[in-house]
Amino acid sequence: MVVLHPAQADSGIIFARNGERVQGIAENVVETARGTTIGQNGSRIRTIEHLMAALHGLGIDNACIEVQGSELPALDGSSMPYVEAILSIGTVDLKKPRSLLRLKEPVYLRSNGSFILAVPSNQPKFTYVLRYEHPLIGSQSATCVLTETNFSRDIAPARTFVMYEEIAGLISQHLAKGGSFDNAIVVWQDRTSSDLRFPDELARHKLLDLIGDVALVGGRLMADILAVKSGHALNVEFARMLTEHISDGESKEAA
Ligand SMILES: [Zn+2]
């Protein structure tokens, strides 16, 4: 279970579990295999990225996330259930100017054929390019100028996916037990486990993950970001690196 509480200005995104509070920032990430995990003093909170993306996409800079259990719920594999829950309650304007993080210069990072570049900009914009040697996927790209409307409509509904070959054994066990695929799209060579919500839903989901991971920089980064084939490991390393290249000063929007 997860409960989202309001938080004071400048508190940032805080995860709370068993009395332990962990700031949702890149330096607290302890693992990036199959999702982004933060932790401190032995406590672990797994798969925070879809909630981080929802908060960032809706322009929420301060919140306390109370988590029971070690993992955030997978829900339908997208950020949409979080977005709907947050919008149904509404947000509060904290009457304090939001501080915008600005890059001092372009920054890039590459590793094993994956690549991320951030260039200073007047608005947060994200682009993701995906390439799989796979008959159903091939190359896809997705772009989002980050506004509440664009994020909620174009990116939040995109669900996570898994290649059948990666988890073939688990899938047959799961199906044998009468399970279904409610929280991920399974991609076979010639079909998917459910109808796609967008033709390029997979690229859009990778973009969603990128937004959630880059949000770990700890604020609203005014940059144009292009990622090619990156995953959580590179995204989080990039967010860590960005913190050394930003000037936190100018404040002009209400938070
Ligand atoms: Zn994801």
Residues whose N, C-alpha, C, O or C-beta is under 5 A from the ligand:
A	BS01	ZN	T160 H205 D209
